[in-house]
Amino acid sequence: MNNIVATEGRQGTKKMISKLKKKTEGILIKLPKSKQDLRLDLPTIGFNTLKDCKKFGLKGIVLKSMHNIFLDKYKCISFANKNKIFIKVL
């Protein structure tokens, strides 16, 4: 299936993910919006995002290289490896 099941609104990633059905088996794609000012506002993920991905059955996260903030990077990578969640940087 190649469907978009949710898009992030003003309330953020956590709210978007929480609206998913359990075992969605999708992928979180976290890229800057077309008019987003990257000098002030970069897409951000961290440990809580990874925990939410696991909770709702997402298989992985895709990020754009040099266009995001990755909080607790090594803790997130360890958690992702233990829970078979991939992290892909484009």
Biopython code that builds the backbone (N, CA, C, O; Angstrom):
import numpy as np
from Bio.PDB.StructureBuilder import StructureBuilder

atoms = [
    (1, "MET", "N", (0.830, -1.173, 0.000)),
    (1, "MET", "CA", (0.000, 0.000, 0.000)),
    (1, "MET", "C", (0.881, 1.245, 0.000)),
    (1, "MET", "O", (1.857, 1.305, 0.747)),
    (2, "ASN", "N", (0.560, 2.212, -0.804)),
    (2, "ASN", "CA", (1.315, 3.460, -0.871)),
    (2, "ASN", "C", (0.405, 4.630, -0.550)),
    (2, "ASN", "O", (0.230, 5.530, -1.371)),
    (3, "ASN", "N", (-0.167, 4.621, 0.625)),
    (3, "ASN", "CA", (-1.108, 5.650, 1.024)),
    (3, "ASN", "C", (-0.535, 6.529, 2.120)),
    (3, "ASN", "O", (0.243, 6.078, 2.961)),
    (4, "ILE", "N", (-0.932, 7.786, 2.095)),
    (4, "ILE", "CA", (-0.632, 8.687, 3.210)),
    (4, "ILE", "C", (-1.766, 8.509, 4.208)),
    (4, "ILE", "O", (-2.931, 8.727, 3.875)),
    (5, "VAL", "N", (-1.429, 8.113, 5.430)),
    (5, "VAL", "CA", (-2.473, 7.860, 6.430)),
    (5, "VAL", "C", (-2.665, 9.033, 7.381)),
    (5, "VAL", "O", (-3.680, 9.113, 8.072)),
    (6, "ALA", "N", (-1.694, 9.944, 7.421)),
    (6, "ALA", "CA", (-1.822, 11.129, 8.285)),
    (6, "ALA", "C", (-0.812, 12.172, 7.839)),
    (6, "ALA", "O", (0.266, 11.840, 7.346)),
    (7, "THR", "N", (-1.168, 13.422, 8.017)),
    (7, "THR", "CA", (-0.229, 14.520, 7.794)),
    (7, "THR", "C", (-0.182, 15.369, 9.058)),
    (7, "THR", "O", (-1.173, 15.512, 9.774)),
    (8, "GLU", "N", (0.978, 15.918, 9.307)),
    (8, "GLU", "CA", (1.177, 16.689, 10.534)),
    (8, "GLU", "C", (0.568, 18.077, 10.412)),
    (8, "GLU", "O", (0.801, 18.792, 9.437)),
    (9, "GLY", "N", (-0.207, 18.439, 11.406)),
    (9, "GLY", "CA", (-0.788, 19.773, 11.465)),
    (9, "GLY", "C", (-0.038, 20.631, 12.451)),
    (9, "GLY", "O", (1.087, 20.316, 12.839)),
    (10, "ARG", "N", (-0.652, 21.695, 12.847)),
    (10, "ARG", "CA", (-0.021, 22.630, 13.783)),
    (10, "ARG", "C", (0.235, 22.017, 15.149)),
    (10, "ARG", "O", (1.093, 22.496, 15.890)),
    (11, "GLN", "N", (-0.487, 20.977, 15.489)),
    (11, "GLN", "CA", (-0.354, 20.380, 16.817)),
    (11, "GLN", "C", (0.873, 19.488, 16.940)),
    (11, "GLN", "O", (1.232, 19.089, 18.048)),
    (12, "GLY", "N", (1.525, 19.166, 15.824)),
    (12, "GLY", "CA", (2.795, 18.466, 15.885)),
    (12, "GLY", "C", (2.737, 16.976, 15.641)),
    (12, "GLY", "O", (1.672, 16.387, 15.454)),
    (13, "THR", "N", (3.932, 16.381, 15.649)),
    (13, "THR", "CA", (4.111, 14.968, 15.332)),
    (13, "THR", "C", (3.419, 14.064, 16.336)),
    (13, "THR", "O", (2.750, 13.108, 15.944)),
    (14, "LYS", "N", (3.567, 14.345, 17.615)),
    (14, "LYS", "CA", (2.985, 13.484, 18.655)),
    (14, "LYS", "C", (1.475, 13.353, 18.465)),
    (14, "LYS", "O", (0.932, 12.249, 18.532)),
    (15, "LYS", "N", (0.808, 14.458, 18.231)),
    (15, "LYS", "CA", (-0.649, 14.449, 18.046)),
    (15, "LYS", "C", (-1.010, 13.655, 16.789)),
    (15, "LYS", "O", (-1.967, 12.880, 16.795)),
    (16, "MET", "N", (-0.250, 13.845, 15.721)),
    (16, "MET", "CA", (-0.508, 13.121, 14.477)),
    (16, "MET", "C", (-0.367, 11.616, 14.694)),
    (16, "MET", "O", (-1.240, 10.844, 14.297)),
    (17, "ILE", "N", (0.725, 11.204, 15.320)),
    (17, "ILE", "CA", (0.961, 9.781, 15.545)),
    (17, "ILE", "C", (-0.117, 9.196, 16.452)),
    (17, "ILE", "O", (-0.551, 8.062, 16.246)),
    (18, "SER", "N", (-0.550, 9.954, 17.447)),
    (18, "SER", "CA", (-1.546, 9.440, 18.399)),
    (18, "SER", "C", (-2.901, 9.176, 17.741)),
    (18, "SER", "O", (-3.728, 8.458, 18.304)),
    (19, "LYS", "N", (-3.135, 9.738, 16.578)),
    (19, "LYS", "CA", (-4.392, 9.516, 15.867)),
    (19, "LYS", "C", (-4.363, 8.257, 14.992)),
    (19, "LYS", "O", (-5.387, 7.861, 14.434)),
    (20, "LEU", "N", (-3.192, 7.636, 14.877)),
    (20, "LEU", "CA", (-3.068, 6.426, 14.066)),
    (20, "LEU", "C", (-3.679, 5.226, 14.774)),
    (20, "LEU", "O", (-3.784, 5.200, 16.001)),
    (21, "LYS", "N", (-4.077, 4.241, 13.995)),
    (21, "LYS", "CA", (-4.515, 2.974, 14.571)),
    (21, "LYS", "C", (-3.280, 2.204, 15.008)),
    (21, "LYS", "O", (-2.210, 2.358, 14.419)),
    (22, "LYS", "N", (-3.420, 1.380, 16.032)),
    (22, "LYS", "CA", (-2.300, 0.536, 16.466)),
    (22, "LYS", "C", (-1.916, -0.382, 15.311)),
    (22, "LYS", "O", (-2.762, -0.770, 14.505)),
    (23, "LYS", "N", (-0.647, -0.721, 15.241)),
    (23, "LYS", "CA", (-0.100, -1.601, 14.204)),
    (23, "LYS", "C", (-0.321, -1.047, 12.802)),
    (23, "LYS", "O", (-0.670, -1.784, 11.879)),
    (24, "THR", "N", (-0.116, 0.242, 12.655)),
    (24, "THR", "CA", (-0.264, 0.906, 11.360)),
    (24, "THR", "C", (0.732, 0.365, 10.341)),
    (24, "THR", "O", (0.413, 0.263, 9.157)),
    (25, "GLU", "N", (1.925, 0.020, 10.787)),
    (25, "GLU", "CA", (3.009, -0.488, 9.946)),
    (25, "GLU", "C", (3.412, 0.493, 8.853)),
    (25, "GLU", "O", (3.821, 0.090, 7.765)),
    (26, "GLY", "N", (3.296, 1.765, 9.148)),
    (26, "GLY", "CA", (3.695, 2.792, 8.204)),
    (26, "GLY", "C", (5.093, 3.295, 8.479)),
    (26, "GLY", "O", (5.853, 2.689, 9.234)),
    (27, "ILE", "N", (5.419, 4.403, 7.861)),
    (27, "ILE", "CA", (6.723, 5.046, 8.001)),
    (27, "ILE", "C", (6.472, 6.520, 8.300)),
    (27, "ILE", "O", (5.634, 7.154, 7.659)),
    (28, "LEU", "N", (7.193, 7.060, 9.269)),
    (28, "LEU", "CA", (7.136, 8.485, 9.560)),
    (28, "LEU", "C", (8.163, 9.178, 8.676)),
    (28, "LEU", "O", (9.358, 8.897, 8.762)),
    (29, "ILE", "N", (7.692, 10.083, 7.831)),
    (29, "ILE", "CA", (8.583, 10.862, 6.979)),
    (29, "ILE", "C", (8.595, 12.276, 7.542)),
    (29, "ILE", "O", (7.587, 12.981, 7.495)),
    (30, "LYS", "N", (9.737, 12.684, 8.070)),
    (30, "LYS", "CA", (9.864, 13.959, 8.778)),
    (30, "LYS", "C", (10.771, 14.879, 7.965)),
    (30, "LYS", "O", (11.984, 14.911, 8.172)),
    (31, "LEU", "N", (10.170, 15.623, 7.043)),
    (31, "LEU", "CA", (10.903, 16.533, 6.169)),
    (31, "LEU", "C", (10.424, 17.964, 6.403)),
    (31, "LEU", "O", (9.307, 18.173, 6.874)),
    (32, "PRO", "N", (11.263, 18.954, 6.076)),
    (32, "PRO", "CA", (10.815, 20.338, 6.208)),
    (32, "PRO", "C", (9.666, 20.625, 5.235)),
    (32, "PRO", "O", (9.610, 20.070, 4.137)),
    (33, "LYS", "N", (8.762, 21.497, 5.659)),
    (33, "LYS", "CA", (7.688, 21.941, 4.781)),
    (33, "LYS", "C", (8.273, 22.881, 3.735)),
    (33, "LYS", "O", (9.327, 23.474, 3.966)),
    (34, "SER", "N", (7.624, 23.027, 2.612)),
    (34, "SER", "CA", (8.188, 23.802, 1.496)),
    (34, "SER", "C", (8.499, 25.258, 1.866)),
    (34, "SER", "O", (9.478, 25.813, 1.367)),
    (35, "LYS", "N", (7.706, 25.878, 2.715)),
    (35, "LYS", "CA", (7.942, 27.282, 3.070)),
    (35, "LYS", "C", (8.515, 27.444, 4.479)),
    (35, "LYS", "O", (8.486, 28.540, 5.039)),
    (36, "GLN", "N", (9.031, 26.365, 5.048)),
    (36, "GLN", "CA", (9.566, 26.408, 6.403)),
    (36, "GLN", "C", (10.915, 27.128, 6.419)),
    (36, "GLN", "O", (11.788, 26.832, 5.603)),
    (37, "ASP", "N", (11.082, 28.062, 7.336)),
    (37, "ASP", "CA", (12.335, 28.797, 7.465)),
    (37, "ASP", "C", (13.313, 27.952, 8.284)),
    (37, "ASP", "O", (13.210, 27.877, 9.508)),
    (38, "LEU", "N", (14.244, 27.332, 7.603)),
    (38, "LEU", "CA", (15.170, 26.404, 8.259)),
    (38, "LEU", "C", (16.206, 27.113, 9.131)),
    (38, "LEU", "O", (16.941, 26.459, 9.871)),
    (39, "ARG", "N", (16.270, 28.413, 9.052)),
    (39, "ARG", "CA", (17.172, 29.161, 9.941)),
    (39, "ARG", "C", (16.604, 29.204, 11.356)),
    (39, "ARG", "O", (17.348, 29.367, 12.323)),
    (40, "LEU", "N", (15.277, 29.056, 11.474)),
    (40, "LEU", "CA", (14.617, 29.201, 12.771)),
    (40, "LEU", "C", (13.862, 27.966, 13.222)),
    (40, "LEU", "O", (13.649, 27.778, 14.420)),
    (41, "ASP", "N", (13.455, 27.125, 12.292)),
    (41, "ASP", "CA", (12.499, 26.064, 12.608)),
    (41, "ASP", "C", (12.832, 24.790, 11.840)),
    (41, "ASP", "O", (12.396, 24.605, 10.704)),
    (42, "LEU", "N", (13.601, 23.925, 12.466)),
    (42, "LEU", "CA", (13.952, 22.652, 11.835)),
    (42, "LEU", "C", (13.052, 21.542, 12.368)),
    (42, "LEU", "O", (12.695, 21.550, 13.546)),
    (43, "PRO", "N", (12.677, 20.579, 11.508)),
    (43, "PRO", "CA", (11.944, 19.407, 12.007)),
    (43, "PRO", "C", (12.787, 18.715, 13.071)),
    (43, "PRO", "O", (14.000, 18.575, 12.920)),
    (44, "THR", "N", (12.139, 18.285, 14.143)),
    (44, "THR", "CA", (12.847, 17.698, 15.277)),
    (44, "THR", "C", (12.238, 16.363, 15.658)),
    (44, "THR", "O", (11.016, 16.215, 15.692)),
    (45, "ILE", "N", (13.095, 15.387, 15.945)),
    (45, "ILE", "CA", (12.645, 14.118, 16.513)),
    (45, "ILE", "C", (13.550, 13.783, 17.688)),
    (45, "ILE", "O", (14.673, 14.278, 17.789)),
    (46, "GLY", "N", (13.045, 12.944, 18.561)),
    (46, "GLY", "CA", (13.815, 12.506, 19.711)),
    (46, "GLY", "C", (13.276, 11.193, 20.236)),
    (46, "GLY", "O", (12.510, 10.505, 19.561)),
    (47, "PHE", "N", (13.676, 10.858, 21.425)),
    (47, "PHE", "CA", (13.336, 9.568, 22.021)),
    (47, "PHE", "C", (11.823, 9.357, 22.123)),
    (47, "PHE", "O", (11.334, 8.257, 21.868)),
    (48, "ASN", "N", (11.087, 10.398, 22.490)),
    (48, "ASN", "CA", (9.631, 10.252, 22.596)),
    (48, "ASN", "C", (8.998, 9.930, 21.242)),
    (48, "ASN", "O", (8.028, 9.175, 21.171)),
    (49, "THR", "N", (9.544, 10.498, 20.178)),
    (49, "THR", "CA", (9.045, 10.182, 18.836)),
    (49, "THR", "C", (9.251, 8.701, 18.531)),
    (49, "THR", "O", (8.358, 8.044, 17.995)),
    (50, "LEU", "N", (10.425, 8.177, 18.873)),
    (50, "LEU", "CA", (10.702, 6.756, 18.642)),
    (50, "LEU", "C", (9.777, 5.872, 19.465)),
    (50, "LEU", "O", (9.289, 4.857, 18.968)),
    (51, "LYS", "N", (9.532, 6.242, 20.712)),
    (51, "LYS", "CA", (8.611, 5.462, 21.551)),
    (51, "LYS", "C", (7.205, 5.474, 20.957)),
    (51, "LYS", "O", (6.521, 4.450, 20.965)),
    (52, "ASP", "N", (6.771, 6.618, 20.445)),
    (52, "ASP", "CA", (5.456, 6.692, 19.811)),
    (52, "ASP", "C", (5.403, 5.842, 18.548)),
    (52, "ASP", "O", (4.386, 5.205, 18.274)),
    (53, "CYS", "N", (6.477, 5.825, 17.783)),
    (53, "CYS", "CA", (6.535, 4.980, 16.583)),
    (53, "CYS", "C", (6.361, 3.509, 16.956)),
    (53, "CYS", "O", (5.619, 2.775, 16.303)),
    (54, "LYS", "N", (7.052, 3.092, 18.008)),
    (54, "LYS", "CA", (6.920, 1.699, 18.462)),
    (54, "LYS", "C", (5.496, 1.421, 18.925)),
    (54, "LYS", "O", (4.917, 0.393, 18.573)),
    (55, "LYS", "N", (4.935, 2.321, 19.704)),
    (55, "LYS", "CA", (3.592, 2.141, 20.263)),
    (55, "LYS", "C", (2.538, 1.952, 19.177)),
    (55, "LYS", "O", (1.607, 1.164, 19.345)),
    (56, "PHE", "N", (2.680, 2.675, 18.063)),
    (56, "PHE", "CA", (1.684, 2.606, 17.010)),
    (56, "PHE", "C", (2.114, 1.734, 15.823)),
    (56, "PHE", "O", (1.444, 1.710, 14.791)),
    (57, "GLY", "N", (3.226, 1.027, 15.976)),
    (57, "GLY", "CA", (3.624, 0.034, 14.986)),
    (57, "GLY", "C", (4.281, 0.578, 13.735)),
    (57, "GLY", "O", (4.294, -0.095, 12.705)),
    (58, "LEU", "N", (4.834, 1.798, 13.803)),
    (58, "LEU", "CA", (5.525, 2.326, 12.627)),
    (58, "LEU", "C", (6.846, 1.589, 12.444)),
    (58, "LEU", "O", (7.529, 1.262, 13.415)),
    (59, "LYS", "N", (7.191, 1.334, 11.201)),
    (59, "LYS", "CA", (8.377, 0.532, 10.901)),
    (59, "LYS", "C", (9.657, 1.349, 10.817)),
    (59, "LYS", "O", (10.752, 0.799, 10.934)),
    (60, "GLY", "N", (9.529, 2.671, 10.612)),
    (60, "GLY", "CA", (10.742, 3.460, 10.482)),
    (60, "GLY", "C", (10.472, 4.934, 10.348)),
    (60, "GLY", "O", (9.330, 5.391, 10.296)),
    (61, "ILE", "N", (11.584, 5.673, 10.293)),
    (61, "ILE", "CA", (11.565, 7.125, 10.175)),
    (61, "ILE", "C", (12.514, 7.523, 9.053)),
    (61, "ILE", "O", (13.616, 6.987, 8.938)),
    (62, "VAL", "N", (12.076, 8.468, 8.229)),
    (62, "VAL", "CA", (12.914, 9.019, 7.170)),
    (62, "VAL", "C", (13.135, 10.498, 7.456)),
    (62, "VAL", "O", (12.184, 11.241, 7.700)),
    (63, "LEU", "N", (14.396, 10.921, 7.423)),
    (63, "LEU", "CA", (14.785, 12.303, 7.703)),
    (63, "LEU", "C", (15.597, 12.845, 6.538)),
    (63, "LEU", "O", (16.168, 12.079, 5.761)),
    (64, "LYS", "N", (15.648, 14.169, 6.416)),
    (64, "LYS", "CA", (16.488, 14.798, 5.399)),
    (64, "LYS", "C", (17.797, 15.240, 6.051)),
    (64, "LYS", "O", (17.792, 15.953, 7.055)),
    (65, "SER", "N", (18.886, 14.821, 5.485)),
    (65, "SER", "CA", (20.205, 15.136, 6.014)),
    (65, "SER", "C", (20.413, 16.640, 6.154)),
    (65, "SER", "O", (20.104, 17.408, 5.243)),
    (66, "MET", "N", (20.934, 17.046, 7.290)),
    (66, "MET", "CA", (21.271, 18.433, 7.589)),
    (66, "MET", "C", (20.047, 19.360, 7.659)),
    (66, "MET", "O", (20.193, 20.582, 7.675)),
    (67, "HIS", "N", (18.841, 18.773, 7.701)),
    (67, "HIS", "CA", (17.620, 19.576, 7.764)),
    (67, "HIS", "C", (16.711, 19.113, 8.893)),
    (67, "HIS", "O", (15.487, 19.148, 8.766)),
    (68, "ASN", "N", (17.308, 18.680, 9.995)),
    (68, "ASN", "CA", (16.521, 18.246, 11.148)),
    (68, "ASN", "C", (17.366, 18.359, 12.410)),
    (68, "ASN", "O", (18.588, 18.496, 12.363)),
    (69, "ILE", "N", (16.675, 18.298, 13.522)),
    (69, "ILE", "CA", (17.342, 18.197, 14.816)),
    (69, "ILE", "C", (17.009, 16.821, 15.360)),
    (69, "ILE", "O", (15.839, 16.447, 15.438)),
    (70, "PHE", "N", (18.020, 16.074, 15.731)),
    (70, "PHE", "CA", (17.858, 14.705, 16.216)),
    (70, "PHE", "C", (18.306, 14.703, 17.677)),
    (70, "PHE", "O", (19.502, 14.627, 17.958)),
    (71, "LEU", "N", (17.358, 14.785, 18.602)),
    (71, "LEU", "CA", (17.654, 14.813, 20.037)),
    (71, "LEU", "C", (18.007, 13.415, 20.540)),
    (71, "LEU", "O", (17.449, 12.429, 20.058)),
    (72, "ASP", "N", (18.911, 13.317, 21.486)),
    (72, "ASP", "CA", (19.305, 12.027, 22.078)),
    (72, "ASP", "C", (19.614, 10.988, 20.998)),
    (72, "ASP", "O", (19.145, 9.851, 21.060)),
    (73, "LYS", "N", (20.397, 11.392, 20.027)),
    (73, "LYS", "CA", (20.670, 10.588, 18.837)),
    (73, "LYS", "C", (21.094, 9.150, 19.165)),
    (73, "LYS", "O", (20.516, 8.207, 18.625)),
    (74, "TYR", "N", (22.063, 8.971, 20.013)),
    (74, "TYR", "CA", (22.574, 7.623, 20.283)),
    (74, "TYR", "C", (21.577, 6.779, 21.073)),
    (74, "TYR", "O", (21.481, 5.570, 20.861)),
    (75, "LYS", "N", (20.844, 7.406, 21.972)),
    (75, "LYS", "CA", (19.787, 6.710, 22.708)),
    (75, "LYS", "C", (18.683, 6.270, 21.737)),
    (75, "LYS", "O", (18.160, 5.161, 21.847)),
    (76, "CYS", "N", (18.336, 7.137, 20.797)),
    (76, "CYS", "CA", (17.310, 6.822, 19.797)),
    (76, "CYS", "C", (17.749, 5.681, 18.888)),
    (76, "CYS", "O", (16.970, 4.772, 18.600)),
    (77, "ILE", "N", (18.992, 5.733, 18.442)),
    (77, "ILE", "CA", (19.505, 4.680, 17.557)),
    (77, "ILE", "C", (19.512, 3.344, 18.278)),
    (77, "ILE", "O", (19.134, 2.329, 17.693)),
    (78, "SER", "N", (19.930, 3.321, 19.526)),
    (78, "SER", "CA", (19.932, 2.088, 20.313)),
    (78, "SER", "C", (18.508, 1.546, 20.462)),
    (78, "SER", "O", (18.273, 0.352, 20.280)),
    (79, "PHE", "N", (17.563, 2.424, 20.792)),
    (79, "PHE", "CA", (16.155, 2.030, 20.942)),
    (79, "PHE", "C", (15.613, 1.492, 19.614)),
    (79, "PHE", "O", (14.935, 0.466, 19.579)),
    (80, "ALA", "N", (15.922, 2.200, 18.526)),
    (80, "ALA", "CA", (15.451, 1.771, 17.203)),
    (80, "ALA", "C", (16.002, 0.397, 16.855)),
    (80, "ALA", "O", (15.264, -0.453, 16.357)),
    (81, "ASN", "N", (17.280, 0.164, 17.108)),
    (81, "ASN", "CA", (17.882, -1.144, 16.811)),
    (81, "ASN", "C", (17.233, -2.257, 17.626)),
    (81, "ASN", "O", (16.938, -3.325, 17.091)),
    (82, "LYS", "N", (17.011, -2.018, 18.904)),
    (82, "LYS", "CA", (16.397, -3.026, 19.759)),
    (82, "LYS", "C", (14.960, -3.339, 19.358)),
    (82, "LYS", "O", (14.479, -4.450, 19.584)),
    (83, "ASN", "N", (14.272, -2.361, 18.761)),
    (83, "ASN", "CA", (12.863, -2.520, 18.426)),
    (83, "ASN", "C", (12.611, -2.673, 16.919)),
    (83, "ASN", "O", (11.473, -2.598, 16.456)),
    (84, "LYS", "N", (13.684, -2.885, 16.177)),
    (84, "LYS", "CA", (13.608, -3.124, 14.718)),
    (84, "LYS", "C", (12.865, -1.998, 13.993)),
    (84, "LYS", "O", (12.029, -2.244, 13.123)),
    (85, "ILE", "N", (13.191, -0.759, 14.371)),
    (85, "ILE", "CA", (12.676, 0.422, 13.695)),
    (85, "ILE", "C", (13.847, 1.015, 12.910)),
    (85, "ILE", "O", (14.907, 1.278, 13.479)),
    (86, "PHE", "N", (13.660, 1.225, 11.610)),
    (86, "PHE", "CA", (14.782, 1.776, 10.842)),
    (86, "PHE", "C", (14.751, 3.302, 10.872)),
    (86, "PHE", "O", (13.699, 3.924, 11.025)),
    (87, "ILE", "N", (15.933, 3.877, 10.723)),
    (87, "ILE", "CA", (16.087, 5.331, 10.587)),
    (87, "ILE", "C", (16.883, 5.558, 9.304)),
    (87, "ILE", "O", (18.038, 5.148, 9.201)),
    (88, "LYS", "N", (16.267, 6.205, 8.343)),
    (88, "LYS", "CA", (16.905, 6.462, 7.046)),
    (88, "LYS", "C", (17.098, 7.960, 6.885)),
    (88, "LYS", "O", (16.157, 8.730, 7.075)),
    (89, "VAL", "N", (18.302, 8.380, 6.539)),
    (89, "VAL", "CA", (18.594, 9.781, 6.297)),
    (89, "VAL", "C", (18.899, 9.960, 4.817)),
    (89, "VAL", "O", (19.796, 9.318, 4.271)),
    (90, "LEU", "N", (18.138, 10.840, 4.180)),
    (90, "LEU", "CA", (18.302, 11.084, 2.738)),
    (90, "LEU", "C", (19.245, 12.233, 2.493)),
    (90, "LEU", "O", (19.505, 12.584, 1.342)),
]
sb = StructureBuilder()
sb.init_structure("model")
sb.init_model(0)
sb.init_chain("A")
sb.init_seg("    ")
for serial, (resi, resn, name, xyz) in enumerate(atoms, 1):
    if name == "N":
        sb.init_residue(resn, " ", resi, " ")
    sb.init_atom(name, np.array(xyz, "f"), 0.0, 1.0, " ", f" {name:<3s}", serial, name[0])
structure = sb.get_structure()
